Amino acid sequence: MRAIACVSGVDLLMDYLEGVLPADVKQALEEHVAGCPRCAAFFASYIGTPRIMREATAVTLPADVEASLKAFLRARTSAFRSS
Ligand SMILES: [Zn+2]
């Protein structure tokens, strides 16, 4: 059994997330994280990030909204300049 140090490596975590860790290492890592709030939080933040990124990038403005927004900003800018 290989001992897992406390969040010793992002590499190990990445390997875990990619599912390329040997079964015994994977199990040791899971057992450590299960009993370590610090590592659990670390894991959660890493596992959550790709999902958050996808949700953020999924929000794209429709072309007409973008056009009207740009027109609005142009109007505001010119109004600001003339005052
Ligand atoms: Zn830990």
PDB file of the backbone (N, CA, C, O) and the ligand in Angstrom, with CONECT records:
HET     ZN  A 101       1
ATOM      1  N   MET A   1       0.837  -1.203   0.000  1.00  0.00           N
ATOM      2  CA  MET A   1       0.000   0.000   0.000  1.00  0.00           C
ATOM      3  C   MET A   1       0.869   1.250   0.000  1.00  0.00           C
ATOM      4  O   MET A   1       1.774   1.395   0.822  1.00  0.00           O
ATOM      5  N   ARG A   2       0.589   2.118  -0.904  1.00  0.00           N
ATOM      6  CA  ARG A   2       1.353   3.337  -1.013  1.00  0.00           C
ATOM      7  C   ARG A   2       0.697   4.435  -0.175  1.00  0.00           C
ATOM      8  O   ARG A   2      -0.511   4.653  -0.266  1.00  0.00           O
ATOM      9  N   ALA A   3       1.483   5.113   0.625  1.00  0.00           N
ATOM     10  CA  ALA A   3       0.947   6.199   1.445  1.00  0.00           C
ATOM     11  C   ALA A   3       0.773   7.448   0.596  1.00  0.00           C
ATOM     12  O   ALA A   3       1.632   7.776  -0.223  1.00  0.00           O
ATOM     13  N   ILE A   4      -0.318   8.129   0.791  1.00  0.00           N
ATOM     14  CA  ILE A   4      -0.587   9.358   0.050  1.00  0.00           C
ATOM     15  C   ILE A   4      -0.366  10.546   0.978  1.00  0.00           C
ATOM     16  O   ILE A   4      -1.018  10.670   2.015  1.00  0.00           O
ATOM     17  N   ALA A   5       0.543  11.399   0.597  1.00  0.00           N
ATOM     18  CA  ALA A   5       0.781  12.615   1.380  1.00  0.00           C
ATOM     19  C   ALA A   5      -0.360  13.593   1.144  1.00  0.00           C
ATOM     20  O   ALA A   5      -1.065  13.514   0.138  1.00  0.00           O
ATOM     21  N   CYS A   6      -0.532  14.511   2.079  1.00  0.00           N
ATOM     22  CA  CYS A   6      -1.632  15.454   2.020  1.00  0.00           C
ATOM     23  C   CYS A   6      -1.507  16.350   0.795  1.00  0.00           C
ATOM     24  O   CYS A   6      -0.563  17.130   0.674  1.00  0.00           O
ATOM     25  N   VAL A   7      -2.459  16.230  -0.095  1.00  0.00           N
ATOM     26  CA  VAL A   7      -2.464  16.953  -1.379  1.00  0.00           C
ATOM     27  C   VAL A   7      -1.053  17.232  -1.869  1.00  0.00           C
ATOM     28  O   VAL A   7      -0.661  18.380  -2.077  1.00  0.00           O
ATOM     29  N   SER A   8      -0.305  16.161  -2.048  1.00  0.00           N
ATOM     30  CA  SER A   8       1.109  16.310  -2.371  1.00  0.00           C
ATOM     31  C   SER A   8       1.327  16.706  -3.809  1.00  0.00           C
ATOM     32  O   SER A   8       2.355  17.294  -4.149  1.00  0.00           O
ATOM     33  N   GLY A   9       0.375  16.392  -4.652  1.00  0.00           N
ATOM     34  CA  GLY A   9       0.642  16.735  -6.037  1.00  0.00           C
ATOM     35  C   GLY A   9      -0.591  16.915  -6.882  1.00  0.00           C
ATOM     36  O   GLY A   9      -1.527  16.116  -6.840  1.00  0.00           O
ATOM     37  N   VAL A  10      -0.572  17.977  -7.645  1.00  0.00           N
ATOM     38  CA  VAL A  10      -1.649  18.199  -8.605  1.00  0.00           C
ATOM     39  C   VAL A  10      -1.567  17.129  -9.693  1.00  0.00           C
ATOM     40  O   VAL A  10      -2.585  16.711 -10.245  1.00  0.00           O
ATOM     41  N   ASP A  11      -0.345  16.695  -9.991  1.00  0.00           N
ATOM     42  CA  ASP A  11      -0.161  15.654 -10.998  1.00  0.00           C
ATOM     43  C   ASP A  11      -0.946  14.391 -10.642  1.00  0.00           C
ATOM     44  O   ASP A  11      -1.602  13.771 -11.479  1.00  0.00           O
ATOM     45  N   LEU A  12      -0.846  14.044  -9.351  1.00  0.00           N
ATOM     46  CA  LEU A  12      -1.555  12.850  -8.880  1.00  0.00           C
ATOM     47  C   LEU A  12      -3.059  13.040  -9.014  1.00  0.00           C
ATOM     48  O   LEU A  12      -3.786  12.126  -9.404  1.00  0.00           O
ATOM     49  N   LEU A  13      -3.507  14.233  -8.686  1.00  0.00           N
ATOM     50  CA  LEU A  13      -4.926  14.540  -8.791  1.00  0.00           C
ATOM     51  C   LEU A  13      -5.387  14.488 -10.249  1.00  0.00           C
ATOM     52  O   LEU A  13      -6.454  13.956 -10.556  1.00  0.00           O
ATOM     53  N   MET A  14      -4.575  15.041 -11.130  1.00  0.00           N
ATOM     54  CA  MET A  14      -4.918  15.030 -12.550  1.00  0.00           C
ATOM     55  C   MET A  14      -4.992  13.600 -13.081  1.00  0.00           C
ATOM     56  O   MET A  14      -5.892  13.241 -13.840  1.00  0.00           O
ATOM     57  N   ASP A  15      -4.012  12.795 -12.655  1.00  0.00           N
ATOM     58  CA  ASP A  15      -4.028  11.382 -13.050  1.00  0.00           C
ATOM     59  C   ASP A  15      -5.288  10.697 -12.539  1.00  0.00           C
ATOM     60  O   ASP A  15      -5.891   9.868 -13.220  1.00  0.00           O
ATOM     61  N   TYR A  16      -5.665  11.068 -11.322  1.00  0.00           N
ATOM     62  CA  TYR A  16      -6.872  10.485 -10.735  1.00  0.00           C
ATOM     63  C   TYR A  16      -8.105  10.868 -11.556  1.00  0.00           C
ATOM     64  O   TYR A  16      -8.944  10.025 -11.874  1.00  0.00           O
ATOM     65  N   LEU A  17      -8.194  12.152 -11.890  1.00  0.00           N
ATOM     66  CA  LEU A  17      -9.352  12.654 -12.635  1.00  0.00           C
ATOM     67  C   LEU A  17      -9.415  12.063 -14.036  1.00  0.00           C
ATOM     68  O   LEU A  17     -10.492  11.870 -14.600  1.00  0.00           O
ATOM     69  N   GLU A  18      -8.236  11.779 -14.586  1.00  0.00           N
ATOM     70  CA  GLU A  18      -8.190  11.182 -15.923  1.00  0.00           C
ATOM     71  C   GLU A  18      -8.390   9.672 -15.878  1.00  0.00           C
ATOM     72  O   GLU A  18      -8.531   9.014 -16.909  1.00  0.00           O
ATOM     73  N   GLY A  19      -8.398   9.139 -14.658  1.00  0.00           N
ATOM     74  CA  GLY A  19      -8.633   7.712 -14.484  1.00  0.00           C
ATOM     75  C   GLY A  19      -7.470   6.842 -14.915  1.00  0.00           C
ATOM     76  O   GLY A  19      -7.659   5.691 -15.309  1.00  0.00           O
ATOM     77  N   VAL A  20      -6.263   7.391 -14.842  1.00  0.00           N
ATOM     78  CA  VAL A  20      -5.093   6.631 -15.281  1.00  0.00           C
ATOM     79  C   VAL A  20      -4.247   6.113 -14.113  1.00  0.00           C
ATOM     80  O   VAL A  20      -3.191   5.518 -14.328  1.00  0.00           O
ATOM     81  N   LEU A  21      -4.708   6.338 -12.882  1.00  0.00           N
ATOM     82  CA  LEU A  21      -3.962   5.848 -11.732  1.00  0.00           C
ATOM     83  C   LEU A  21      -4.136   4.349 -11.581  1.00  0.00           C
ATOM     84  O   LEU A  21      -5.200   3.806 -11.879  1.00  0.00           O
ATOM     85  N   PRO A  22      -3.072   3.672 -11.110  1.00  0.00           N
ATOM     86  CA  PRO A  22      -3.212   2.264 -10.770  1.00  0.00           C
ATOM     87  C   PRO A  22      -4.267   2.110  -9.674  1.00  0.00           C
ATOM     88  O   PRO A  22      -4.445   3.009  -8.852  1.00  0.00           O
ATOM     89  N   ALA A  23      -4.950   0.997  -9.661  1.00  0.00           N
ATOM     90  CA  ALA A  23      -6.061   0.783  -8.730  1.00  0.00           C
ATOM     91  C   ALA A  23      -5.656   0.985  -7.270  1.00  0.00           C
ATOM     92  O   ALA A  23      -6.419   1.553  -6.489  1.00  0.00           O
ATOM     93  N   ASP A  24      -4.453   0.520  -6.897  1.00  0.00           N
ATOM     94  CA  ASP A  24      -4.057   0.640  -5.490  1.00  0.00           C
ATOM     95  C   ASP A  24      -3.776   2.083  -5.094  1.00  0.00           C
ATOM     96  O   ASP A  24      -4.079   2.499  -3.976  1.00  0.00           O
ATOM     97  N   VAL A  25      -3.202   2.839  -6.011  1.00  0.00           N
ATOM     98  CA  VAL A  25      -2.925   4.258  -5.746  1.00  0.00           C
ATOM     99  C   VAL A  25      -4.231   5.029  -5.673  1.00  0.00           C
ATOM    100  O   VAL A  25      -4.423   5.884  -4.808  1.00  0.00           O
ATOM    101  N   LYS A  26      -5.117   4.710  -6.595  1.00  0.00           N
ATOM    102  CA  LYS A  26      -6.433   5.358  -6.641  1.00  0.00           C
ATOM    103  C   LYS A  26      -7.185   5.124  -5.330  1.00  0.00           C
ATOM    104  O   LYS A  26      -7.791   6.039  -4.772  1.00  0.00           O
ATOM    105  N   GLN A  27      -7.131   3.891  -4.858  1.00  0.00           N
ATOM    106  CA  GLN A  27      -7.828   3.553  -3.621  1.00  0.00           C
ATOM    107  C   GLN A  27      -7.207   4.276  -2.437  1.00  0.00           C
ATOM    108  O   GLN A  27      -7.919   4.801  -1.581  1.00  0.00           O
ATOM    109  N   ALA A  28      -5.878   4.304  -2.386  1.00  0.00           N
ATOM    110  CA  ALA A  28      -5.180   4.983  -1.297  1.00  0.00           C
ATOM    111  C   ALA A  28      -5.513   6.471  -1.289  1.00  0.00           C
ATOM    112  O   ALA A  28      -5.699   7.072  -0.231  1.00  0.00           O
ATOM    113  N   LEU A  29      -5.583   7.045  -2.466  1.00  0.00           N
ATOM    114  CA  LEU A  29      -5.914   8.467  -2.597  1.00  0.00           C
ATOM    115  C   LEU A  29      -7.342   8.723  -2.127  1.00  0.00           C
ATOM    116  O   LEU A  29      -7.603   9.675  -1.393  1.00  0.00           O
ATOM    117  N   GLU A  30      -8.251   7.875  -2.552  1.00  0.00           N
ATOM    118  CA  GLU A  30      -9.654   8.029  -2.157  1.00  0.00           C
ATOM    119  C   GLU A  30      -9.823   7.887  -0.655  1.00  0.00           C
ATOM    120  O   GLU A  30     -10.602   8.612  -0.035  1.00  0.00           O
ATOM    121  N   GLU A  31      -9.081   6.939  -0.071  1.00  0.00           N
ATOM    122  CA  GLU A  31      -9.164   6.731   1.381  1.00  0.00           C
ATOM    123  C   GLU A  31      -8.620   7.936   2.133  1.00  0.00           C
ATOM    124  O   GLU A  31      -9.164   8.340   3.161  1.00  0.00           O
ATOM    125  N   HIS A  32      -7.546   8.500   1.611  1.00  0.00           N
ATOM    126  CA  HIS A  32      -6.973   9.685   2.263  1.00  0.00           C
ATOM    127  C   HIS A  32      -7.944  10.861   2.181  1.00  0.00           C
ATOM    128  O   HIS A  32      -8.196  11.525   3.186  1.00  0.00           O
ATOM    129  N   VAL A  33      -8.481  11.119   1.013  1.00  0.00           N
ATOM    130  CA  VAL A  33      -9.385  12.257   0.805  1.00  0.00           C
ATOM    131  C   VAL A  33     -10.652  12.103   1.642  1.00  0.00           C
ATOM    132  O   VAL A  33     -11.195  13.080   2.159  1.00  0.00           O
ATOM    133  N   ALA A  34     -11.112  10.859   1.766  1.00  0.00           N
ATOM    134  CA  ALA A  34     -12.325  10.601   2.545  1.00  0.00           C
ATOM    135  C   ALA A  34     -12.141  10.996   4.005  1.00  0.00           C
ATOM    136  O   ALA A  34     -13.097  11.383   4.677  1.00  0.00           O
ATOM    137  N   GLY A  35     -10.895  10.895   4.493  1.00  0.00           N
ATOM    138  CA  GLY A  35     -10.647  11.211   5.894  1.00  0.00           C
ATOM    139  C   GLY A  35      -9.928  12.533   6.099  1.00  0.00           C
ATOM    140  O   GLY A  35      -9.453  12.820   7.197  1.00  0.00           O
ATOM    141  N   CYS A  36      -9.846  13.330   5.061  1.00  0.00           N
ATOM    142  CA  CYS A  36      -9.097  14.582   5.150  1.00  0.00           C
ATOM    143  C   CYS A  36      -9.903  15.728   4.544  1.00  0.00           C
ATOM    144  O   CYS A  36      -9.963  15.860   3.321  1.00  0.00           O
ATOM    145  N   PRO A  37     -10.522  16.556   5.378  1.00  0.00           N
ATOM    146  CA  PRO A  37     -11.345  17.667   4.882  1.00  0.00           C
ATOM    147  C   PRO A  37     -10.570  18.610   3.969  1.00  0.00           C
ATOM    148  O   PRO A  37     -11.126  19.152   3.014  1.00  0.00           O
ATOM    149  N   ARG A  38      -9.298  18.805   4.259  1.00  0.00           N
ATOM    150  CA  ARG A  38      -8.483  19.725   3.469  1.00  0.00           C
ATOM    151  C   ARG A  38      -8.340  19.216   2.031  1.00  0.00           C
ATOM    152  O   ARG A  38      -8.509  19.965   1.069  1.00  0.00           O
ATOM    153  N   CYS A  39      -8.026  17.930   1.913  1.00  0.00           N
ATOM    154  CA  CYS A  39      -7.885  17.341   0.590  1.00  0.00           C
ATOM    155  C   CYS A  39      -9.238  17.234  -0.114  1.00  0.00           C
ATOM    156  O   CYS A  39      -9.329  17.389  -1.331  1.00  0.00           O
ATOM    157  N   ALA A  40     -10.280  16.968   0.663  1.00  0.00           N
ATOM    158  CA  ALA A  40     -11.620  16.876   0.079  1.00  0.00           C
ATOM    159  C   ALA A  40     -12.023  18.195  -0.550  1.00  0.00           C
ATOM    160  O   ALA A  40     -12.600  18.222  -1.637  1.00  0.00           O
ATOM    161  N   ALA A  41     -11.713  19.306   0.143  1.00  0.00           N
ATOM    162  CA  ALA A  41     -12.023  20.636  -0.382  1.00  0.00           C
ATOM    163  C   ALA A  41     -11.184  20.927  -1.618  1.00  0.00           C
ATOM    164  O   ALA A  41     -11.662  21.516  -2.588  1.00  0.00           O
ATOM    165  N   PHE A  42      -9.930  20.506  -1.566  1.00  0.00           N
ATOM    166  CA  PHE A  42      -9.023  20.690  -2.691  1.00  0.00           C
ATOM    167  C   PHE A  42      -9.529  19.937  -3.920  1.00  0.00           C
ATOM    168  O   PHE A  42      -9.545  20.464  -5.032  1.00  0.00           O
ATOM    169  N   PHE A  43      -9.936  18.706  -3.690  1.00  0.00           N
ATOM    170  CA  PHE A  43     -10.493  17.876  -4.757  1.00  0.00           C
ATOM    171  C   PHE A  43     -11.749  18.504  -5.337  1.00  0.00           C
ATOM    172  O   PHE A  43     -11.914  18.604  -6.553  1.00  0.00           O
ATOM    173  N   ALA A  44     -12.627  18.924  -4.437  1.00  0.00           N
ATOM    174  CA  ALA A  44     -13.920  19.477  -4.866  1.00  0.00           C
ATOM    175  C   ALA A  44     -13.724  20.698  -5.747  1.00  0.00           C
ATOM    176  O   ALA A  44     -14.436  20.885  -6.733  1.00  0.00           O
ATOM    177  N   SER A  45     -12.743  21.537  -5.380  1.00  0.00           N
ATOM    178  CA  SER A  45     -12.501  22.740  -6.163  1.00  0.00           C
ATOM    179  C   SER A  45     -11.989  22.398  -7.555  1.00  0.00           C
ATOM    180  O   SER A  45     -12.351  23.047  -8.536  1.00  0.00           O
ATOM    181  N   TYR A  46     -11.135  21.365  -7.634  1.00  0.00           N
ATOM    182  CA  TYR A  46     -10.599  20.962  -8.928  1.00  0.00           C
ATOM    183  C   TYR A  46     -11.641  20.267  -9.787  1.00  0.00           C
ATOM    184  O   TYR A  46     -11.725  20.492 -10.994  1.00  0.00           O
ATOM    185  N   ILE A  47     -12.424  19.427  -9.150  1.00  0.00           N
ATOM    186  CA  ILE A  47     -13.443  18.681  -9.889  1.00  0.00           C
ATOM    187  C   ILE A  47     -14.541  19.631 -10.356  1.00  0.00           C
ATOM    188  O   ILE A  47     -15.127  19.430 -11.419  1.00  0.00           O
ATOM    189  N   GLY A  48     -14.819  20.660  -9.566  1.00  0.00           N
ATOM    190  CA  GLY A  48     -15.877  21.590  -9.913  1.00  0.00           C
ATOM    191  C   GLY A  48     -15.492  22.569 -11.008  1.00  0.00           C
ATOM    192  O   GLY A  48     -16.355  23.078 -11.722  1.00  0.00           O
ATOM    193  N   THR A  49     -14.197  22.834 -11.143  1.00  0.00           N
ATOM    194  CA  THR A  49     -13.746  23.874 -12.063  1.00  0.00           C
ATOM    195  C   THR A  49     -14.140  23.664 -13.527  1.00  0.00           C
ATOM    196  O   THR A  49     -14.657  24.593 -14.146  1.00  0.00           O
ATOM    197  N   PRO A  50     -13.917  22.488 -14.099  1.00  0.00           N
ATOM    198  CA  PRO A  50     -14.279  22.319 -15.521  1.00  0.00           C
ATOM    199  C   PRO A  50     -15.762  22.557 -15.769  1.00  0.00           C
ATOM    200  O   PRO A  50     -16.140  23.098 -16.808  1.00  0.00           O
ATOM    201  N   ARG A  51     -16.599  22.156 -14.825  1.00  0.00           N
ATOM    202  CA  ARG A  51     -18.035  22.340 -14.986  1.00  0.00           C
ATOM    203  C   ARG A  51     -18.369  23.829 -14.964  1.00  0.00           C
ATOM    204  O   ARG A  51     -19.171  24.311 -15.764  1.00  0.00           O
ATOM    205  N   ILE A  52     -17.733  24.551 -14.028  1.00  0.00           N
ATOM    206  CA  ILE A  52     -17.971  25.990 -13.918  1.00  0.00           C
ATOM    207  C   ILE A  52     -17.503  26.702 -15.187  1.00  0.00           C
ATOM    208  O   ILE A  52     -18.169  27.611 -15.683  1.00  0.00           O
ATOM    209  N   MET A  53     -16.355  26.278 -15.700  1.00  0.00           N
ATOM    210  CA  MET A  53     -15.825  26.878 -16.916  1.00  0.00           C
ATOM    211  C   MET A  53     -16.781  26.678 -18.081  1.00  0.00           C
ATOM    212  O   MET A  53     -17.024  27.597 -18.862  1.00  0.00           O
ATOM    213  N   ARG A  54     -17.324  25.461 -18.192  1.00  0.00           N
ATOM    214  CA  ARG A  54     -18.261  25.167 -19.280  1.00  0.00           C
ATOM    215  C   ARG A  54     -19.497  26.044 -19.174  1.00  0.00           C
ATOM    216  O   ARG A  54     -19.979  26.580 -20.171  1.00  0.00           O
ATOM    217  N   GLU A  55     -20.012  26.187 -17.939  1.00  0.00           N
ATOM    218  CA  GLU A  55     -21.211  26.991 -17.743  1.00  0.00           C
ATOM    219  C   GLU A  55     -20.954  28.451 -18.085  1.00  0.00           C
ATOM    220  O   GLU A  55     -21.817  29.136 -18.635  1.00  0.00           O
ATOM    221  N   ALA A  56     -19.761  28.914 -17.752  1.00  0.00           N
ATOM    222  CA  ALA A  56     -19.420  30.315 -18.022  1.00  0.00           C
ATOM    223  C   ALA A  56     -19.300  30.579 -19.516  1.00  0.00           C
ATOM    224  O   ALA A  56     -19.783  31.593 -20.020  1.00  0.00           O
ATOM    225  N   THR A  57     -18.651  29.655 -20.218  1.00  0.00           N
ATOM    226  CA  THR A  57     -18.430  29.860 -21.641  1.00  0.00           C
ATOM    227  C   THR A  57     -19.680  29.553 -22.460  1.00  0.00           C
ATOM    228  O   THR A  57     -19.786  29.946 -23.622  1.00  0.00           O
ATOM    229  N   ALA A  58     -20.628  28.844 -21.840  1.00  0.00           N
ATOM    230  CA  ALA A  58     -21.868  28.522 -22.550  1.00  0.00           C
ATOM    231  C   ALA A  58     -22.747  29.758 -22.716  1.00  0.00           C
ATOM    232  O   ALA A  58     -23.624  29.808 -23.579  1.00  0.00           O
ATOM    233  N   VAL A  59     -22.491  30.747 -21.874  1.00  0.00           N
ATOM    234  CA  VAL A  59     -23.280  31.972 -21.944  1.00  0.00           C
ATOM    235  C   VAL A  59     -22.691  32.883 -23.016  1.00  0.00           C
ATOM    236  O   VAL A  59     -21.704  33.580 -22.779  1.00  0.00           O
ATOM    237  N   THR A  60     -23.295  32.872 -24.178  1.00  0.00           N
ATOM    238  CA  THR A  60     -22.869  33.769 -25.249  1.00  0.00           C
ATOM    239  C   THR A  60     -24.056  34.634 -25.646  1.00  0.00           C
ATOM    240  O   THR A  60     -25.197  34.173 -25.671  1.00  0.00           O
ATOM    241  N   LEU A  61     -23.777  35.861 -25.947  1.00  0.00           N
ATOM    242  CA  LEU A  61     -24.842  36.787 -26.313  1.00  0.00           C
ATOM    243  C   LEU A  61     -25.365  36.481 -27.715  1.00  0.00           C
ATOM    244  O   LEU A  61     -24.583  36.248 -28.636  1.00  0.00           O
ATOM    245  N   PRO A  62     -26.681  36.484 -27.873  1.00  0.00           N
ATOM    246  CA  PRO A  62     -27.239  36.399 -29.230  1.00  0.00           C
ATOM    247  C   PRO A  62     -26.772  37.604 -30.034  1.00  0.00           C
ATOM    248  O   PRO A  62     -26.530  38.675 -29.477  1.00  0.00           O
ATOM    249  N   ALA A  63     -26.646  37.425 -31.343  1.00  0.00           N
ATOM    250  CA  ALA A  63     -26.095  38.480 -32.210  1.00  0.00           C
ATOM    251  C   ALA A  63     -26.869  39.786 -32.094  1.00  0.00           C
ATOM    252  O   ALA A  63     -26.266  40.859 -32.065  1.00  0.00           O
ATOM    253  N   ASP A  64     -28.193  39.711 -32.028  1.00  0.00           N
ATOM    254  CA  ASP A  64     -28.993  40.936 -31.968  1.00  0.00           C
ATOM    255  C   ASP A  64     -28.819  41.657 -30.638  1.00  0.00           C
ATOM    256  O   ASP A  64     -28.829  42.887 -30.584  1.00  0.00           O
ATOM    257  N   VAL A  65     -28.656  40.875 -29.553  1.00  0.00           N
ATOM    258  CA  VAL A  65     -28.430  41.469 -28.229  1.00  0.00           C
ATOM    259  C   VAL A  65     -27.067  42.152 -28.196  1.00  0.00           C
ATOM    260  O   VAL A  65     -26.916  43.250 -27.660  1.00  0.00           O
ATOM    261  N   GLU A  66     -26.087  41.481 -28.777  1.00  0.00           N
ATOM    262  CA  GLU A  66     -24.743  42.057 -28.810  1.00  0.00           C
ATOM    263  C   GLU A  66     -24.741  43.354 -29.620  1.00  0.00           C
ATOM    264  O   GLU A  66     -24.107  44.334 -29.228  1.00  0.00           O
ATOM    265  N   ALA A  67     -25.447  43.355 -30.741  1.00  0.00           N
ATOM    266  CA  ALA A  67     -25.511  44.530 -31.601  1.00  0.00           C
ATOM    267  C   ALA A  67     -26.184  45.699 -30.884  1.00  0.00           C
ATOM    268  O   ALA A  67     -25.702  46.830 -30.948  1.00  0.00           O
ATOM    269  N   SER A  68     -27.290  45.428 -30.207  1.00  0.00           N
ATOM    270  CA  SER A  68     -28.003  46.497 -29.510  1.00  0.00           C
ATOM    271  C   SER A  68     -27.199  46.991 -28.311  1.00  0.00           C
ATOM    272  O   SER A  68     -27.247  48.170 -27.962  1.00  0.00           O
ATOM    273  N   LEU A  69     -26.463  46.080 -27.687  1.00  0.00           N
ATOM    274  CA  LEU A  69     -25.621  46.465 -26.558  1.00  0.00           C
ATOM    275  C   LEU A  69     -24.506  47.390 -27.023  1.00  0.00           C
ATOM    276  O   LEU A  69     -24.194  48.381 -26.363  1.00  0.00           O
ATOM    277  N   LYS A  70     -23.910  47.059 -28.161  1.00  0.00           N
ATOM    278  CA  LYS A  70     -22.844  47.887 -28.717  1.00  0.00           C
ATOM    279  C   LYS A  70     -23.390  49.261 -29.116  1.00  0.00           C
ATOM    280  O   LYS A  70     -22.744  50.285 -28.895  1.00  0.00           O
ATOM    281  N   ALA A  71     -24.588  49.267 -29.705  1.00  0.00           N
ATOM    282  CA  ALA A  71     -25.220  50.525 -30.100  1.00  0.00           C
ATOM    283  C   ALA A  71     -25.505  51.377 -28.872  1.00  0.00           C
ATOM    284  O   ALA A  71     -25.312  52.593 -28.879  1.00  0.00           O
ATOM    285  N   PHE A  72     -25.968  50.714 -27.821  1.00  0.00           N
ATOM    286  CA  PHE A  72     -26.254  51.407 -26.566  1.00  0.00           C
ATOM    287  C   PHE A  72     -24.986  52.030 -25.993  1.00  0.00           C
ATOM    288  O   PHE A  72     -24.982  53.184 -25.565  1.00  0.00           O
ATOM    289  N   LEU A  73     -23.914  51.248 -25.994  1.00  0.00           N
ATOM    290  CA  LEU A  73     -22.646  51.724 -25.438  1.00  0.00           C
ATOM    291  C   LEU A  73     -22.082  52.871 -26.280  1.00  0.00           C
ATOM    292  O   LEU A  73     -21.509  53.822 -25.749  1.00  0.00           O
ATOM    293  N   ARG A  74     -22.256  52.765 -27.612  1.00  0.00           N
ATOM    294  CA  ARG A  74     -21.800  53.843 -28.495  1.00  0.00           C
ATOM    295  C   ARG A  74     -22.560  55.122 -28.204  1.00  0.00           C
ATOM    296  O   ARG A  74     -21.974  56.203 -28.133  1.00  0.00           O
ATOM    297  N   ALA A  75     -23.895  54.992 -28.035  1.00  0.00           N
ATOM    298  CA  ALA A  75     -24.745  56.145 -27.758  1.00  0.00           C
ATOM    299  C   ALA A  75     -24.347  56.784 -26.434  1.00  0.00           C
ATOM    300  O   ALA A  75     -24.280  58.008 -26.315  1.00  0.00           O
ATOM    301  N   ARG A  76     -24.085  55.937 -25.440  1.00  0.00           N
ATOM    302  CA  ARG A  76     -23.684  56.448 -24.124  1.00  0.00           C
ATOM    303  C   ARG A  76     -22.335  57.171 -24.223  1.00  0.00           C
ATOM    304  O   ARG A  76     -22.124  58.221 -23.615  1.00  0.00           O
ATOM    305  N   THR A  77     -21.446  56.585 -24.996  1.00  0.00           N
ATOM    306  CA  THR A  77     -20.100  57.159 -25.114  1.00  0.00           C
ATOM    307  C   THR A  77     -20.153  58.518 -25.775  1.00  0.00           C
ATOM    308  O   THR A  77     -19.497  59.456 -25.322  1.00  0.00           O
ATOM    309  N   SER A  78     -20.938  58.638 -26.860  1.00  0.00           N
ATOM    310  CA  SER A  78     -21.019  59.913 -27.576  1.00  0.00           C
ATOM    311  C   SER A  78     -21.740  60.960 -26.726  1.00  0.00           C
ATOM    312  O   SER A  78     -21.399  62.142 -26.768  1.00  0.00           O
ATOM    313  N   ALA A  79     -22.745  60.518 -25.951  1.00  0.00           N
ATOM    314  CA  ALA A  79     -23.471  61.430 -25.066  1.00  0.00           C
ATOM    315  C   ALA A  79     -22.518  61.962 -23.999  1.00  0.00           C
ATOM    316  O   ALA A  79     -22.569  63.135 -23.629  1.00  0.00           O
ATOM    317  N   PHE A  80     -21.666  61.095 -23.523  1.00  0.00           N
ATOM    318  CA  PHE A  80     -20.702  61.480 -22.496  1.00  0.00           C
ATOM    319  C   PHE A  80     -19.705  62.488 -23.047  1.00  0.00           C
ATOM    320  O   PHE A  80     -19.314  63.440 -22.372  1.00  0.00           O
ATOM    321  N   ARG A  81     -19.299  62.250 -24.313  1.00  0.00           N
ATOM    322  CA  ARG A  81     -18.291  63.142 -24.936  1.00  0.00           C
ATOM    323  C   ARG A  81     -18.858  64.542 -25.167  1.00  0.00           C
ATOM    324  O   ARG A  81     -18.158  65.540 -24.994  1.00  0.00           O
ATOM    325  N   SER A  82     -20.169  64.609 -25.570  1.00  0.00           N
ATOM    326  CA  SER A  82     -20.753  65.901 -25.932  1.00  0.00           C
ATOM    327  C   SER A  82     -21.064  66.748 -24.704  1.00  0.00           C
ATOM    328  O   SER A  82     -21.208  67.966 -24.815  1.00  0.00           O
ATOM    329  N   SER A  83     -21.167  66.131 -23.550  1.00  0.00           N
ATOM    330  CA  SER A  83     -21.533  66.891 -22.353  1.00  0.00           C
ATOM    331  C   SER A  83     -20.318  67.609 -21.738  1.00  0.00           C
ATOM    332  O   SER A  83     -20.454  68.294 -20.725  1.00  0.00           O
TER     333      SER A  83
HETATM  334 ZN    ZN A 101      -4.990  15.392   3.103  1.00  0.00          ZN2+
END
